[in-house]
Amino acid sequence: MPQDTAARDTMLDQPYFGERLKALRLERGLSQAALAGETISTPYLSRLESGARRPTAKVVSYLAGRLNVSPRAFEAAPPVSPLGQALASANSAGEVVLSTELAAMLRAEDRSAPTALRWQALWLLARAHGAQAQHAEEYAILTELGALSDEMGVPELRARTDVALANSARSLGEIARASEHAAAAVAQAGPLPLADRIAALDALVSAQAEAGQLVPARLRADELVRLTEPGGGPALTRALWASATVAIRQGDWSRAQADLERALAGLSSQDDLELWMRLRLAAASLLLQITPPQTAAARARLTESEPAVNLVGTEQNRQELILLQALVAFKERRYDEARERCAALDGRELQLSFRDRIRLEALQSMLGILGGGGADGVARLQELAQQASDTQNVELAAELWRELAIGLAERRE
């Protein structure tokens, strides 16, 4: 059957034609009499809408003109692809649960699926891997997503992909890559909506702070706060969190504490419980990096966050809480408790970020030094510091050298 004939026959199918006709008429606020005009009768139009009559090609053309649409507007919708069905299921039931099914369907259809549909599927898959702290898999999918975004030529999608790539690379400890992706996102986001510009700046500030690029990080953090202050809410909370992180790295303790207190006070657990929880974990982490460490304040934040971690936290959040509790105990010289907390992570599949994995190993090495394993502990701390330097985690490397010096001093005492 010729293609035009097949399309025309599909267009004339009932009851779909009648349903589409009625929907288009109602969208335009027309009565049946107004749409029928002088060419066809209202009863005839009523029968078309009910599906009792099959239209002719001439009637389809006439009604399309009256509705100011193409005759193709009456065509039956194409069947939903298997990928489309899997994507709809993932959206409704949770991408983490259905990521395996969605991945299999995506690979099965390969490039035969519509580009926009493939983009959505890849985005959900990347988020699923990120939620499970599978950042290597997340980064690989996001790289594929970046190429697809370029193919589609949509700046918003490219910018959002670069932000996700920057955050994923940072979780992997690949700070140079994180900075490159974040800078690309900022360059793309200039003419985009404010939310995209904020997300890009936030990613860049985080990467620059980790890389020890504190002067540009401070400038970007201040810009981020200025952009988010008018709207307030979670966006401002994240901006102040980023600003506090930079201040900690700069040794500006008063600025860091002021930003943290403002962020903590500005967000209710009823507004966004997950962000509220994550902010308190982050605040505890930052308070431990102040000189001297603010252990009492950090402990208070962890106590606040624990019920929320148990309620809505991921396995990664639970592991972060345990690590931070161990660090607080260590800073307060409660070494046995610190060892117990570290032991609670034994046998688990670690879902910590690169930075937190290094901090955990450093803590275990410090405890080993204090427990008599001096040479091995010192050697391991040196290896970790070098690993941080090799991946351009400048601030983390500096923190590890400080910890080593403290540990050696503690041992001598």
Secondary structure, 3 states (H helix, E strand, C coil): CCHHHHHHHHHCCCCHHHHHHHHHHHHCCCCHHHHHCCCCCHHHHHHHHHCCCCCCHHHHHHHHHHHCCCHHHHCCCCCCCHHHHHHHHHHHHCCCCCHHHHHHHHHHHHHHCCHHHHHHHHHHHHHHHHHCCCHHHHHHHHHHHHHHHHHHCCHHHHHHHHHHHHHHHHHCCCHHHHHHHHHHHHHHHCCCCHHHHHHHHHHHHHHHHHCCCHHHHHHHHHHHHHHHCCCCHHHHHHHHHHHHHHHHHHCCHHHHHHHHHHHHHCCCCCCCHHHHHHHHHHHHHHHCCCCCCCHHHHHHHHHHHHHHHHHHCCHHHHHHHHHHHHHHHHHCCCHHHHHHHHHCCCCCCCCCCHHHHHHHHHHHHHHHHHCCCHHHHHHHHHHHHHHHHHCCCHHHHHHHHHHHHHHHHHHHC
